[in-house]
């Protein structure tokens, strides 16, 4: 067989086994863990060097701050040399934080082909044979389709049952069942209980149905965005090049990947041509990486992620082409294993869910206990069982805000639809509110903050620095000149940018702005820039055809092309671009004022100055040179050859420098400034270089500190506590190599800094950052678009993915997707989230106010007793009638003051005090867990009878943890109140009971898992019933829960806090109840002559106010017949019902104002308010003044409207009282404002360079420049 064919083959040897493919993610990203001895020795060594490291770090930073922008450093090296040394040192220390279990890249090509039983030809890949049809069928059966296993879907009927398992729905269902039981016992006297019971059960199903419908609709929308693999791919099978569906690829296939294609599977290359791969989705690296085949495989110590002969599923080929053997498909790829990491992460409750859950639990317990007490009280008073049970259920129904679940769901749904109009897909109904509650926003850089495309910024020609960035002269920084097309050397650089390149446009039949530049990111940026300046960009390849080319390599660091471009002495011109230091050394002349002149010392100094300034801005810098080849030496028919090296590479003419950067997206700088102004910590978490990250951070308001702390090596530890200084913001910039060495104290100090940048991070490290922040009490939002962001997106309280540039795995893991990829939309989302929180709080405050008007009369009905003011069905008519319409209008409330809302701190801000409280509470819970488990062990050992000393010696003082640490639920004994709190109240209890969710099951097993979750939820309710009767610590737990609910957080606000409950249950609620009772007795007295004393005396007789009651003798000696008594009661109840409606109308306006007094345009500018009032009043009066409704709701259309003046007066008093109350609260407890952030540049701009150049003060400008001393970027051609 000829060398040209060089095939490699061997009988089938199966791919890596399944066990190896499913190793833990810790091994995937971290490798082998250190032993305890190694960790201990590291701790001792770090402790011994603590003082020395701190001293050295302080000395280095002092010298850095004093060096400014000098062209040489303290070591005598040039700026660029120093930068290269720093970069090399870091790379030598930490090649990659991303490890896999792949070893195939270390095999020789012959061994690799033998292992996968395929036939390849490394010299002529198109002559490879590949797999046979039989092999393909067998391997497809063995390995399955090349597709990521989608997240396990719960069957729709179990989802509905989960929605039905809401605590309020369970109580409503139980109350309805109780009513049906009383009807079954006595169908004559309790005939109305039949349809009351049916209505209550129906309400529970309607609540669940609405939530289920919204969840299903969101899931359907999300399905349209799911496309986990490329649709098609090219393979060589049986010696033929074929196009197949990507999901049909199997291990051992020979895949062909070309520029612009997405890699369909993990592959080891056996042939490549100038192949460069964009792996930013996996690693966060913004620069394309060269990939080439290795005949003998990679060295044994090289990880697959660093190996030049491996490409991974999900990467994009930016230039060249390659042929490779598929070594992993579907879930067995690195992409699939990262997706598995997202499945392993639990999603903790959203802040809103936690608070609603806690409130619902507390109110439900209170309602149940009250109903039980008064049921027993009624029985003790001699009432029969049916009567007592009906009364107890009535108390229960009165306490529960039946419309709360529907109200919250609808409010969030409406907010989600508003966000959808702003191109934001909200996958979780609570996602919008969570965004408004975040205290820390961790964001990726490449593709999220930046455009992920290189853009030309500056040119240097003929001793002049030109501004060539977007925006033209209007955006030109101070000290630079706007680009002029007739400037010396500029046309030459434009032509070289368009011809000395391997980049190309995807099409030429559309305008330039609609084209996509394919190829290396730097070359694509140059091509786009040249196209924007040259009218004939598409004709240049024809006018100046390329006759020879030497592409850029890491060895030559330059790109050479020769074109048929005539001049006075010949017909060929050589173009060169590349690293400035390389190109400059090859030049003997410089292009000045339209001609080549010998290089002088002043020219070299100008070159060094211009190069250093471009590097200081964090730009990538390229140099351009040319040589007009003399026709006598190089005639037009000259045959250039790389092997013969028969082309010139010296004595060129230097033309100029071009600097490029990956610019921030439009509006990102202003968006981050507003986010920070809202009191939210913005943290950059990127896989890119620390210097690049810092440079970008300075351009987008993320880094403003004049002297940031830089941690690149573990010797820089420990991290010092940040010093609070109004004049200088604390900032820390860390490399991923430092993270494994951080202690808990280091993490605490890092996250206490105002500005934090994590660079060179792996996916596992991003996940660790999120987990650490959550442990300190942060509500974390994460933005990202890459596969490497997926695990962090899933773990975060709210993951925010990009739609256009985002990977499918990241969109699947996130809770919110920005459809237009506009980072500035997050600011709108924060405002929307805060607005929906305030509107929800106002709606709940409004809705709860009428509860006391329902509960107190019920209590008086038994205690005094007075006639029943509202029946159970009338209570339902309040909660699900006019109340529902009016409450929903709060969803459309405009902000009282948009600017003020965005200047307020997050409602649960993280401070040093709150962190200490979280840590203290966590310690108490850990101790409680230990005590409970010790008791169980003692009981199993037969020592249960021993007394327990100091059983209640410790008390947590009412402080509980919001750290969301899980506590196992398998402990048998729960006598300790801390454990009861964790079991019954903690927001993560249900999540901990649902660990089965994390099992990788499908089909019938998924249904079984969902059934287990349903059972666990109801088992929890049954556990609580038993705890009420048998666990003394239960009451201590409830006391603490109520105290926490009323006291709120150490700092911040709750959805339902003491202010809301004071207004609803004591102030507004009592005023409303008094107005209703006044109307009730006014109707009895003025319409029927029945005084309050007569009503109480009649009610004690238990025979009156029924249709066939005996005559009632009044205090004045007159009598009221049975039918008149019944009519009097119905009219009085109708008056009470309408009183609640009217006073609630006044209460609506009283609850509209939270930050200001109830005056101003915002009080009346919501048109939905008037529609809701109209609809609510229509429903209320329809129930009272129509015969059909009179029969259904036991109301009377004969009630005189004149009595409505009574609730009108009480309503007016309630509004005046709310104004007085707001004035007092503003003086006693004024609202907090976020601390202002110094150094933010909020001037509008479309890109980044001018942002840095237009600093507000010269001192600030000097500080920024001095801070960029180590911010130089290695200037190579990617």
Buried (B, 14 or more C-beta within 10 A) or exposed (E): EEEEBBBBEBEBEEBBEEEEBEEEBEEBBBEEEEEEEEEEEBEEEBEEBEEEBBEEBEEBBEEBBEBEEEEEBEEEEBBBBBBBEBBEEBEEEBBBBBBBBBBBBBBEBBBBBBBBBBBBBBEEBEBBBBBBEEBBEBBBEEBBBBBBBEBBEBBEEBBBBBBBBBBBBBBBBBBBEBBBBBBEBBEEBBEBBBBBBBBBBBBBBBBBBBBBBBBEEBEEBBEEBEEBBBEBBBBBBEEEBEEBBBBBBBBBBBBBBBBBBBBBBBBBBBBBBBBBBBBBBBBBBBBBBBBBBBEEBBEEEBBBBBBBBBBBBBBBBBBBBBBBBBBBBBBBBBBBBBBBBBBBBBBBBBBBBBBBBBBBBBBBBBBBBBBBEBBEBBBEBEBEEBBBBBBBBBBBBBBBBBBBBBBBBBBBBBBBEBBBEBBBBBBBBBBBBBBBBBBBBBBBBBBBBBBBBBBBBBBBBBBBBBBBBBBEEEBBBEEBEBBEEEBBBBBBBBBBBBBBBBBBBEEEEEEEEEBEBBBBBBBBBBBBBBBBBBEEBBEBEEEBEBBBBBBBBEEBBBBBBBBEBBEEEBBBBBBBBBBBBBBBEBBEBBBBEEEBEEBEEEBEEBBBBBBBBBBBBBBBBBBBBBBBBEBEEBEEEBEBEEEEEEBBBEEBBBBBBBBBBBBBBBBBBBBBBBBBBBBBBBBBBBBBBBBBBBBBBBBBBBBBBBBBBBBBBBBBBBBBEBEEEEEBBBBBBBBBBBBBBBEEEBBBBBBBBBBBBBBBBBBBBBBBBBBBBBBBBBBBBBBBBBBBBBBBBBBBBBBBBBBEBBBBBBBBBBBBBBBEBBBBBBBBBBBBBBBBBBBBBBBBBBBBBBBBBBBBBBBBBBEBBBBBBBBBBBBBBBBBBBBBBBBBBBBBBEBBBEEEBBBBBBBBBBBEEBBEBBBBBBEBBBBBBEBBBEBBEBBEEEEEEEEEEEEEEEEBEEBBBBBBBBBEBEBEBBBBBBBBBBBBBBBBBBBBBBBBBEEBBEEEEBBEBBBBBBEBBEEBBEBBEEBBEEBEBBBBBBEBBBEBBBEBBBBBBBBBBEBBBBBBBEBBBBBBBBBBBBBBBBBBBEBBBBBBEBBBBBBEEBBBBBEEBEEBEBEEEEEBEBEBBBBBBBBBBBBBBBBBBBBBBBBBBBBBBBBBEBEEEBBEEBEBBEBBBEBBBEBBBEBBBBEEBBEBBBBBBEBEEEBBEBBBBBBEBBBEBBBEBBEEEEEEEEBBEBEEBBBBBBEEBBBBBBBBBBBEEEEBBBBBBBBBBBBBBBBBBB
